[in-house]
Amino acid sequence: MPLIKLTSKRQATFPAEVCRQLGVSPGDTLELSAIRHRAEAVWILKAAKLQRPSWLGCLSKYAKNAPEPWSRERHGEATARAMAKESGK
């Protein structure tokens, strides 16, 4: 049975085999759940399924640095220029 030792800062290193079985890698988040089994506290450990932000919401950090606000007209003009450049016109 693999053992896990806590450091003074309550950090733990999981054996590689345990990480492979859990399907986790460095930086992933784990979820702990406590249950009672035969009058004893037992902890269940599993990989957390974090809800990822939508790709559109991720763009907001770039929008803050935009030189001017986005507009449909400006987007259309930029797309037309890019297509013309690709076609060699």
C-alpha positions as CSV (number, residue, x, y, z in Angstrom):
1,M,0.0,0.0,0.0
2,P,1.5,3.4,-1.0
3,L,2.1,5.8,1.8
4,I,2.0,9.6,1.6
5,K,3.9,11.8,4.1
6,L,2.9,15.4,4.8
7,T,5.5,18.1,5.1
8,S,5.4,20.8,7.8
9,K,3.4,22.9,5.4
10,R,0.9,20.1,4.9
11,Q,2.1,19.4,1.4
12,A,2.1,15.9,0.0
13,T,3.8,14.0,-2.8
14,F,1.7,11.3,-4.4
15,P,3.4,8.2,-5.8
16,A,3.5,8.2,-9.6
17,E,1.4,5.0,-9.8
18,V,-1.4,6.7,-7.7
19,C,-1.3,9.7,-10.1
20,R,-1.5,7.5,-13.1
21,Q,-4.5,5.6,-11.7
22,L,-6.2,8.9,-10.8
23,G,-5.4,10.3,-14.2
24,V,-3.9,13.5,-12.7
25,S,-0.7,15.4,-13.4
26,P,1.1,18.4,-11.8
27,G,-1.2,21.4,-11.5
28,D,-4.4,19.3,-11.5
29,T,-7.0,19.7,-8.7
30,L,-8.1,16.8,-6.5
31,E,-11.4,16.5,-4.7
32,L,-11.8,15.0,-1.3
33,S,-15.0,13.6,0.1
34,A,-15.5,12.2,3.6
35,I,-17.7,9.2,4.2
36,R,-18.3,6.8,7.1
37,H,-17.5,3.1,6.6
38,R,-18.0,0.7,9.4
39,A,-17.9,3.6,12.0
40,E,-14.6,4.9,10.6
41,A,-14.0,8.1,8.6
42,V,-12.8,7.3,5.1
43,W,-11.7,9.8,2.6
44,I,-12.4,9.4,-1.1
45,L,-9.9,11.1,-3.4
46,K,-10.7,11.8,-7.1
47,A,-9.7,14.2,-9.9
48,A,-11.9,17.3,-9.7
49,K,-13.9,18.2,-12.8
50,L,-13.5,21.9,-12.9
51,Q,-15.8,23.9,-15.2
52,R,-13.7,25.7,-17.7
53,P,-14.7,29.2,-18.8
54,S,-16.0,29.5,-22.3
55,W,-13.5,30.5,-24.9
56,L,-15.4,33.8,-25.5
57,G,-15.1,34.7,-21.8
58,C,-11.4,34.0,-22.0
59,L,-11.0,36.8,-24.6
60,S,-12.0,39.5,-22.1
61,K,-8.4,39.8,-20.8
62,Y,-7.3,40.7,-24.3
63,A,-10.1,43.1,-24.9
64,K,-8.9,45.3,-22.0
65,N,-5.7,45.9,-24.0
66,A,-7.4,46.7,-27.3
67,P,-6.6,50.1,-28.8
68,E,-10.3,50.8,-29.4
69,P,-13.6,49.1,-28.7
70,W,-14.6,46.2,-31.0
71,S,-17.3,46.9,-33.5
72,R,-19.0,44.7,-36.2
73,E,-17.9,47.2,-38.9
74,R,-14.3,47.3,-37.8
75,H,-14.2,43.5,-37.6
76,G,-15.7,43.2,-41.2
77,E,-13.1,45.7,-42.5
78,A,-10.2,43.8,-40.9
79,T,-11.5,40.5,-42.3
80,A,-11.8,42.0,-45.8
81,R,-8.3,43.4,-45.6
82,A,-6.9,40.0,-44.5
83,M,-8.7,38.1,-47.2
84,A,-7.5,40.6,-49.9
85,K,-3.9,40.3,-48.6
86,E,-4.1,36.5,-48.8
87,S,-5.5,36.5,-52.4
88,G,-2.8,39.0,-53.4
89,K,-5.1,41.9,-54.3
